[in-house]
Amino acid sequence: MQFVWGALAAGCAVAGLFFLRFWRESRDRLFAGFAAAFFVLALNWAALGVVNPSDETRHLTYLLRLVAFLILIWAIVDKNRRSAR
């Protein structure tokens, strides 16, 4: 299972790099938010790969996923509010 979590971490990091590149070209905050969220998700998957699955504190790593989804929601809402003006 650690291999899968490592692959997911690498995939999220690559997606974060793509969104970071798009942000550098366009300076759109949506891309910056997506890049940040994917980097946080990469940290989440890496933490799950490092933590022992039977560890009692494993559920704390899911707080990182919550932060990532909150960043995604903020970026989407921010984009929609800016385009409405």
Backbone as XML, in Angstrom:
<?xml version="1.0"?>
<chain id="A" units="angstrom">
  <residue number="1" name="MET">
    <atom name="N" x="0.811" y="-1.185" z="0.000"/>
    <atom name="CA" x="0.000" y="0.000" z="0.000"/>
    <atom name="C" x="0.865" y="1.264" z="0.000"/>
  </residue>
  <residue number="2" name="GLN">
    <atom name="N" x="2.056" y="1.165" z="0.599"/>
    <atom name="CA" x="2.941" y="2.327" z="0.632"/>
    <atom name="C" x="3.359" y="2.743" z="-0.783"/>
  </residue>
  <residue number="3" name="PHE">
    <atom name="N" x="3.500" y="1.763" z="-1.678"/>
    <atom name="CA" x="3.855" y="2.081" z="-3.059"/>
    <atom name="C" x="2.764" y="2.922" z="-3.725"/>
  </residue>
  <residue number="4" name="VAL">
    <atom name="N" x="1.514" y="2.551" z="-3.496"/>
    <atom name="CA" x="0.389" y="3.286" z="-4.083"/>
    <atom name="C" x="0.341" y="4.695" z="-3.526"/>
  </residue>
  <residue number="5" name="TRP">
    <atom name="N" x="0.531" y="4.847" z="-2.214"/>
    <atom name="CA" x="0.522" y="6.181" z="-1.608"/>
    <atom name="C" x="1.694" y="7.011" z="-2.129"/>
  </residue>
  <residue number="6" name="GLY">
    <atom name="N" x="2.825" y="6.388" z="-2.354"/>
    <atom name="CA" x="3.964" y="7.106" z="-2.930"/>
    <atom name="C" x="3.686" y="7.550" z="-4.353"/>
  </residue>
  <residue number="7" name="ALA">
    <atom name="N" x="3.042" y="6.680" z="-5.135"/>
    <atom name="CA" x="2.683" y="7.042" z="-6.511"/>
    <atom name="C" x="1.664" y="8.171" z="-6.524"/>
  </residue>
  <residue number="8" name="LEU">
    <atom name="N" x="0.694" y="8.127" z="-5.607"/>
    <atom name="CA" x="-0.279" y="9.211" z="-5.513"/>
    <atom name="C" x="0.390" y="10.523" z="-5.113"/>
  </residue>
  <residue number="9" name="ALA">
    <atom name="N" x="1.347" y="10.453" z="-4.195"/>
    <atom name="CA" x="2.078" y="11.657" z="-3.774"/>
    <atom name="C" x="2.851" y="12.247" z="-4.955"/>
  </residue>
  <residue number="10" name="ALA">
    <atom name="N" x="3.498" y="11.392" z="-5.715"/>
    <atom name="CA" x="4.252" y="11.875" z="-6.874"/>
    <atom name="C" x="3.312" y="12.470" z="-7.923"/>
  </residue>
  <residue number="11" name="GLY">
    <atom name="N" x="2.184" y="11.824" z="-8.155"/>
    <atom name="CA" x="1.217" y="12.340" z="-9.123"/>
    <atom name="C" x="0.651" y="13.691" z="-8.714"/>
  </residue>
  <residue number="12" name="CYS">
    <atom name="N" x="0.343" y="13.848" z="-7.438"/>
    <atom name="CA" x="-0.167" y="15.138" z="-6.948"/>
    <atom name="C" x="0.909" y="16.218" z="-7.043"/>
  </residue>
  <residue number="13" name="ALA">
    <atom name="N" x="2.146" y="15.849" z="-6.767"/>
    <atom name="CA" x="3.234" y="16.829" z="-6.882"/>
    <atom name="C" x="3.413" y="17.275" z="-8.328"/>
  </residue>
  <residue number="14" name="VAL">
    <atom name="N" x="3.304" y="16.352" z="-9.265"/>
    <atom name="CA" x="3.412" y="16.705" z="-10.685"/>
    <atom name="C" x="2.248" y="17.601" z="-11.099"/>
  </residue>
  <residue number="15" name="ALA">
    <atom name="N" x="1.035" y="17.273" z="-10.648"/>
    <atom name="CA" x="-0.116" y="18.129" z="-10.961"/>
    <atom name="C" x="0.072" y="19.517" z="-10.358"/>
  </residue>
  <residue number="16" name="GLY">
    <atom name="N" x="0.610" y="19.578" z="-9.146"/>
    <atom name="CA" x="0.892" y="20.867" z="-8.527"/>
    <atom name="C" x="1.896" y="21.673" z="-9.325"/>
  </residue>
  <residue number="17" name="LEU">
    <atom name="N" x="2.907" y="21.009" z="-9.874"/>
    <atom name="CA" x="3.891" y="21.713" z="-10.702"/>
    <atom name="C" x="3.270" y="22.243" z="-11.985"/>
  </residue>
  <residue number="18" name="PHE">
    <atom name="N" x="2.360" y="21.472" z="-12.593"/>
    <atom name="CA" x="1.683" y="21.949" z="-13.800"/>
    <atom name="C" x="0.851" y="23.192" z="-13.492"/>
  </residue>
  <residue number="19" name="PHE">
    <atom name="N" x="0.087" y="23.146" z="-12.394"/>
    <atom name="CA" x="-0.728" y="24.311" z="-12.042"/>
    <atom name="C" x="0.155" y="25.497" z="-11.659"/>
  </residue>
  <residue number="20" name="LEU">
    <atom name="N" x="1.300" y="25.240" z="-11.057"/>
    <atom name="CA" x="2.227" y="26.320" z="-10.733"/>
    <atom name="C" x="2.753" y="26.984" z="-12.008"/>
  </residue>
  <residue number="21" name="ARG">
    <atom name="N" x="3.026" y="26.172" z="-13.025"/>
    <atom name="CA" x="3.475" y="26.722" z="-14.303"/>
    <atom name="C" x="2.376" y="27.557" z="-14.950"/>
  </residue>
  <residue number="22" name="PHE">
    <atom name="N" x="1.133" y="27.064" z="-14.897"/>
    <atom name="CA" x="0.029" y="27.834" z="-15.457"/>
    <atom name="C" x="-0.164" y="29.138" z="-14.698"/>
  </residue>
  <residue number="23" name="TRP">
    <atom name="N" x="0.024" y="29.123" z="-13.376"/>
    <atom name="CA" x="-0.087" y="30.341" z="-12.589"/>
    <atom name="C" x="0.999" y="31.345" z="-12.971"/>
  </residue>
  <residue number="24" name="ARG">
    <atom name="N" x="2.226" y="30.851" z="-13.182"/>
    <atom name="CA" x="3.317" y="31.761" z="-13.573"/>
    <atom name="C" x="3.038" y="32.430" z="-14.906"/>
  </residue>
  <residue number="25" name="GLU">
    <atom name="N" x="2.368" y="31.735" z="-15.816"/>
    <atom name="CA" x="2.068" y="32.311" z="-17.129"/>
    <atom name="C" x="0.894" y="33.285" z="-17.078"/>
  </residue>
  <residue number="26" name="SER">
    <atom name="N" x="-0.133" y="32.971" z="-16.276"/>
    <atom name="CA" x="-1.349" y="33.772" z="-16.306"/>
    <atom name="C" x="-1.554" y="34.643" z="-15.068"/>
  </residue>
  <residue number="27" name="ARG">
    <atom name="N" x="-0.882" y="34.348" z="-13.973"/>
    <atom name="CA" x="-1.064" y="35.054" z="-12.695"/>
    <atom name="C" x="-2.509" y="34.991" z="-12.206"/>
  </residue>
  <residue number="28" name="ASP">
    <atom name="N" x="-3.216" y="33.924" z="-12.565"/>
    <atom name="CA" x="-4.587" y="33.714" z="-12.113"/>
    <atom name="C" x="-4.552" y="32.980" z="-10.777"/>
  </residue>
  <residue number="29" name="ARG">
    <atom name="N" x="-5.237" y="33.525" z="-9.778"/>
    <atom name="CA" x="-5.202" y="32.930" z="-8.438"/>
    <atom name="C" x="-5.822" y="31.539" z="-8.400"/>
  </residue>
  <residue number="30" name="LEU">
    <atom name="N" x="-6.676" y="31.221" z="-9.347"/>
    <atom name="CA" x="-7.253" y="29.878" z="-9.398"/>
    <atom name="C" x="-6.152" y="28.831" z="-9.539"/>
  </residue>
  <residue number="31" name="PHE">
    <atom name="N" x="-5.204" y="29.092" z="-10.428"/>
    <atom name="CA" x="-4.111" y="28.144" z="-10.630"/>
    <atom name="C" x="-3.206" y="28.066" z="-9.408"/>
  </residue>
  <residue number="32" name="ALA">
    <atom name="N" x="-2.996" y="29.189" z="-8.726"/>
    <atom name="CA" x="-2.188" y="29.176" z="-7.507"/>
    <atom name="C" x="-2.869" y="28.356" z="-6.425"/>
  </residue>
  <residue number="33" name="GLY">
    <atom name="N" x="-4.176" y="28.501" z="-6.309"/>
    <atom name="CA" x="-4.922" y="27.710" z="-5.328"/>
    <atom name="C" x="-4.886" y="26.229" z="-5.637"/>
  </residue>
  <residue number="34" name="PHE">
    <atom name="N" x="-5.047" y="25.889" z="-6.919"/>
    <atom name="CA" x="-4.979" y="24.479" z="-7.296"/>
    <atom name="C" x="-3.585" y="23.906" z="-7.056"/>
  </residue>
  <residue number="35" name="ALA">
    <atom name="N" x="-2.552" y="24.682" z="-7.356"/>
    <atom name="CA" x="-1.183" y="24.211" z="-7.115"/>
    <atom name="C" x="-0.966" y="23.956" z="-5.630"/>
  </residue>
  <residue number="36" name="ALA">
    <atom name="N" x="-1.402" y="24.893" z="-4.798"/>
    <atom name="CA" x="-1.240" y="24.724" z="-3.349"/>
    <atom name="C" x="-2.007" y="23.504" z="-2.850"/>
  </residue>
  <residue number="37" name="ALA">
    <atom name="N" x="-3.222" y="23.320" z="-3.349"/>
    <atom name="CA" x="-4.032" y="22.181" z="-2.919"/>
    <atom name="C" x="-3.379" y="20.859" z="-3.322"/>
  </residue>
  <residue number="38" name="PHE">
    <atom name="N" x="-2.845" y="20.785" z="-4.513"/>
    <atom name="CA" x="-2.211" y="19.539" z="-4.936"/>
    <atom name="C" x="-0.914" y="19.270" z="-4.176"/>
  </residue>
  <residue number="39" name="PHE">
    <atom name="N" x="-0.190" y="20.326" z="-3.802"/>
    <atom name="CA" x="1.000" y="20.108" z="-2.978"/>
    <atom name="C" x="0.618" y="19.618" z="-1.581"/>
  </residue>
  <residue number="40" name="VAL">
    <atom name="N" x="-0.477" y="20.136" z="-1.033"/>
    <atom name="CA" x="-0.942" y="19.661" z="0.270"/>
    <atom name="C" x="-1.414" y="18.207" z="0.162"/>
  </residue>
  <residue number="41" name="LEU">
    <atom name="N" x="-2.093" y="17.876" z="-0.930"/>
    <atom name="CA" x="-2.495" y="16.476" z="-1.133"/>
    <atom name="C" x="-1.275" y="15.560" z="-1.270"/>
  </residue>
  <residue number="42" name="ALA">
    <atom name="N" x="-0.233" y="16.042" z="-1.922"/>
    <atom name="CA" x="0.997" y="15.249" z="-2.017"/>
    <atom name="C" x="1.579" y="15.006" z="-0.635"/>
  </residue>
  <residue number="43" name="LEU">
    <atom name="N" x="1.541" y="16.026" z="0.225"/>
    <atom name="CA" x="1.996" y="15.838" z="1.606"/>
    <atom name="C" x="1.135" y="14.821" z="2.343"/>
  </residue>
  <residue number="44" name="ASN">
    <atom name="N" x="-0.172" y="14.858" z="2.089"/>
    <atom name="CA" x="-1.079" y="13.905" z="2.724"/>
    <atom name="C" x="-0.720" y="12.470" z="2.337"/>
  </residue>
  <residue number="45" name="TRP">
    <atom name="N" x="-0.567" y="12.230" z="1.042"/>
    <atom name="CA" x="-0.267" y="10.864" z="0.601"/>
    <atom name="C" x="1.108" y="10.414" z="1.070"/>
  </residue>
  <residue number="46" name="ALA">
    <atom name="N" x="2.074" y="11.322" z="1.092"/>
    <atom name="CA" x="3.404" y="10.972" z="1.590"/>
    <atom name="C" x="3.353" y="10.647" z="3.079"/>
  </residue>
  <residue number="47" name="ALA">
    <atom name="N" x="2.569" y="11.412" z="3.827"/>
    <atom name="CA" x="2.442" y="11.150" z="5.263"/>
    <atom name="C" x="1.780" y="9.798" z="5.508"/>
  </residue>
  <residue number="48" name="LEU">
    <atom name="N" x="0.782" y="9.460" z="4.705"/>
    <atom name="CA" x="0.140" y="8.150" z="4.860"/>
    <atom name="C" x="1.108" y="7.016" z="4.524"/>
  </residue>
  <residue number="49" name="GLY">
    <atom name="N" x="2.010" y="7.254" z="3.589"/>
    <atom name="CA" x="2.990" y="6.227" z="3.251"/>
    <atom name="C" x="4.036" y="6.032" z="4.333"/>
  </residue>
  <residue number="50" name="VAL">
    <atom name="N" x="4.299" y="7.086" z="5.093"/>
    <atom name="CA" x="5.329" y="7.014" z="6.134"/>
    <atom name="C" x="4.766" y="6.487" z="7.446"/>
  </residue>
  <residue number="51" name="VAL">
    <atom name="N" x="3.531" y="6.873" z="7.770"/>
    <atom name="CA" x="2.916" y="6.484" z="9.043"/>
    <atom name="C" x="2.522" y="5.016" z="8.994"/>
  </residue>
  <residue number="52" name="ASN">
    <atom name="N" x="2.731" y="4.331" z="10.080"/>
    <atom name="CA" x="2.326" y="2.938" z="10.197"/>
    <atom name="C" x="0.796" y="2.865" z="10.155"/>
  </residue>
  <residue number="53" name="PRO">
    <atom name="N" x="0.208" y="2.040" z="9.278"/>
    <atom name="CA" x="-1.257" y="1.983" z="9.165"/>
    <atom name="C" x="-1.982" y="1.630" z="10.462"/>
  </residue>
  <residue number="54" name="SER">
    <atom name="N" x="-1.338" y="0.940" z="11.364"/>
    <atom name="CA" x="-1.997" y="0.587" z="12.621"/>
    <atom name="C" x="-1.801" y="1.656" z="13.687"/>
  </residue>
  <residue number="55" name="ASP">
    <atom name="N" x="-1.144" y="2.748" z="13.322"/>
    <atom name="CA" x="-0.888" y="3.822" z="14.270"/>
    <atom name="C" x="-2.183" y="4.547" z="14.627"/>
  </residue>
  <residue number="56" name="GLU">
    <atom name="N" x="-2.329" y="4.895" z="15.885"/>
    <atom name="CA" x="-3.541" y="5.563" z="16.355"/>
    <atom name="C" x="-3.688" y="6.972" z="15.789"/>
  </residue>
  <residue number="57" name="THR">
    <atom name="N" x="-2.597" y="7.619" z="15.397"/>
    <atom name="CA" x="-2.664" y="9.004" z="14.934"/>
    <atom name="C" x="-2.821" y="9.117" z="13.417"/>
  </residue>
  <residue number="58" name="ARG">
    <atom name="N" x="-3.097" y="8.025" z="12.760"/>
    <atom name="CA" x="-3.208" y="8.045" z="11.301"/>
    <atom name="C" x="-4.324" y="8.968" z="10.830"/>
  </residue>
  <residue number="59" name="HIS">
    <atom name="N" x="-5.382" y="9.092" z="11.597"/>
    <atom name="CA" x="-6.492" y="9.942" z="11.183"/>
    <atom name="C" x="-6.100" y="11.419" z="11.120"/>
  </residue>
  <residue number="60" name="LEU">
    <atom name="N" x="-5.041" y="11.806" z="11.805"/>
    <atom name="CA" x="-4.603" y="13.201" z="11.769"/>
    <atom name="C" x="-4.069" y="13.602" z="10.395"/>
  </residue>
  <residue number="61" name="THR">
    <atom name="N" x="-3.577" y="12.617" z="9.638"/>
    <atom name="CA" x="-3.080" y="12.949" z="8.300"/>
    <atom name="C" x="-4.218" y="13.366" z="7.372"/>
  </residue>
  <residue number="62" name="TYR">
    <atom name="N" x="-5.443" y="12.959" z="7.697"/>
    <atom name="CA" x="-6.576" y="13.341" z="6.861"/>
    <atom name="C" x="-6.941" y="14.806" z="7.034"/>
  </residue>
  <residue number="63" name="LEU">
    <atom name="N" x="-6.426" y="15.460" z="8.062"/>
    <atom name="CA" x="-6.625" y="16.901" z="8.196"/>
    <atom name="C" x="-5.953" y="17.643" z="7.050"/>
  </residue>
  <residue number="64" name="LEU">
    <atom name="N" x="-4.839" y="17.095" z="6.557"/>
    <atom name="CA" x="-4.187" y="17.693" z="5.388"/>
    <atom name="C" x="-5.109" y="17.652" z="4.175"/>
  </residue>
  <residue number="65" name="ARG">
    <atom name="N" x="-5.827" y="16.549" z="4.023"/>
    <atom name="CA" x="-6.753" y="16.441" z="2.899"/>
    <atom name="C" x="-7.887" y="17.454" z="3.038"/>
  </residue>
  <residue number="66" name="LEU">
    <atom name="N" x="-8.347" y="17.659" z="4.268"/>
    <atom name="CA" x="-9.379" y="18.660" z="4.516"/>
    <atom name="C" x="-8.880" y="20.051" z="4.132"/>
  </residue>
  <residue number="67" name="VAL">
    <atom name="N" x="-7.650" y="20.370" z="4.502"/>
    <atom name="CA" x="-7.061" y="21.665" z="4.147"/>
    <atom name="C" x="-6.994" y="21.810" z="2.630"/>
  </residue>
  <residue number="68" name="ALA">
    <atom name="N" x="-6.594" y="20.756" z="1.941"/>
    <atom name="CA" x="-6.490" y="20.815" z="0.478"/>
    <atom name="C" x="-7.851" y="21.081" z="-0.162"/>
  </residue>
  <residue number="69" name="PHE">
    <atom name="N" x="-8.886" y="20.406" z="0.313"/>
    <atom name="CA" x="-10.210" y="20.613" z="-0.265"/>
    <atom name="C" x="-10.754" y="21.995" z="0.069"/>
  </residue>
  <residue number="70" name="LEU">
    <atom name="N" x="-10.421" y="22.520" z="1.243"/>
    <atom name="CA" x="-10.826" y="23.888" z="1.572"/>
    <atom name="C" x="-10.124" y="24.902" z="0.671"/>
  </residue>
  <residue number="71" name="ILE">
    <atom name="N" x="-8.862" y="24.648" z="0.339"/>
    <atom name="CA" x="-8.147" y="25.520" z="-0.594"/>
    <atom name="C" x="-8.794" y="25.472" z="-1.974"/>
  </residue>
  <residue number="72" name="LEU">
    <atom name="N" x="-9.167" y="24.274" z="-2.426"/>
    <atom name="CA" x="-9.840" y="24.145" z="-3.721"/>
    <atom name="C" x="-11.155" y="24.910" z="-3.738"/>
  </residue>
  <residue number="73" name="ILE">
    <atom name="N" x="-11.946" y="24.757" z="-2.674"/>
    <atom name="CA" x="-13.226" y="25.463" z="-2.606"/>
    <atom name="C" x="-12.999" y="26.968" z="-2.614"/>
  </residue>
  <residue number="74" name="TRP">
    <atom name="N" x="-12.024" y="27.435" z="-1.831"/>
    <atom name="CA" x="-11.732" y="28.866" z="-1.806"/>
    <atom name="C" x="-11.331" y="29.375" z="-3.191"/>
  </residue>
  <residue number="75" name="ALA">
    <atom name="N" x="-10.483" y="28.631" z="-3.885"/>
    <atom name="CA" x="-10.013" y="29.070" z="-5.209"/>
    <atom name="C" x="-11.161" y="29.159" z="-6.199"/>
  </residue>
  <residue number="76" name="ILE">
    <atom name="N" x="-12.059" y="28.201" z="-6.171"/>
    <atom name="CA" x="-13.186" y="28.208" z="-7.102"/>
    <atom name="C" x="-14.151" y="29.347" z="-6.783"/>
  </residue>
  <residue number="77" name="VAL">
    <atom name="N" x="-14.457" y="29.518" z="-5.494"/>
    <atom name="CA" x="-15.360" y="30.602" z="-5.100"/>
    <atom name="C" x="-14.729" y="31.958" z="-5.424"/>
  </residue>
  <residue number="78" name="ASP">
    <atom name="N" x="-13.434" y="32.100" z="-5.158"/>
    <atom name="CA" x="-12.741" y="33.358" z="-5.461"/>
    <atom name="C" x="-12.778" y="33.663" z="-6.953"/>
  </residue>
  <residue number="79" name="LYS">
    <atom name="N" x="-12.575" y="32.664" z="-7.774"/>
    <atom name="CA" x="-12.611" y="32.855" z="-9.233"/>
    <atom name="C" x="-13.993" y="33.279" z="-9.691"/>
  </residue>
  <residue number="80" name="ASN">
    <atom name="N" x="-15.035" y="32.635" z="-9.153"/>
    <atom name="CA" x="-16.395" y="32.967" z="-9.555"/>
    <atom name="C" x="-16.806" y="34.354" z="-9.075"/>
  </residue>
  <residue number="81" name="ARG">
    <atom name="N" x="-16.365" y="34.756" z="-7.909"/>
    <atom name="CA" x="-16.708" y="36.089" z="-7.411"/>
    <atom name="C" x="-15.982" y="37.177" z="-8.194"/>
  </residue>
  <residue number="82" name="ARG">
    <atom name="N" x="-14.735" y="36.919" z="-8.573"/>
    <atom name="CA" x="-13.970" y="37.909" z="-9.350"/>
    <atom name="C" x="-14.535" y="38.058" z="-10.751"/>
  </residue>
  <residue number="83" name="SER">
    <atom name="N" x="-14.971" y="36.962" z="-11.362"/>
    <atom name="CA" x="-15.487" y="37.041" z="-12.736"/>
    <atom name="C" x="-16.887" y="37.659" z="-12.772"/>
  </residue>
  <residue number="84" name="ALA">
    <atom name="N" x="-17.605" y="37.636" z="-11.641"/>
    <atom name="CA" x="-18.944" y="38.224" z="-11.609"/>
    <atom name="C" x="-18.882" y="39.741" z="-11.557"/>
  </residue>
  <residue number="85" name="ARG">
    <atom name="N" x="-17.763" y="40.265" z="-11.079"/>
    <atom name="CA" x="-17.626" y="41.748" z="-10.967"/>
    <atom name="C" x="-17.339" y="42.380" z="-12.269"/>
  </residue>
</chain>
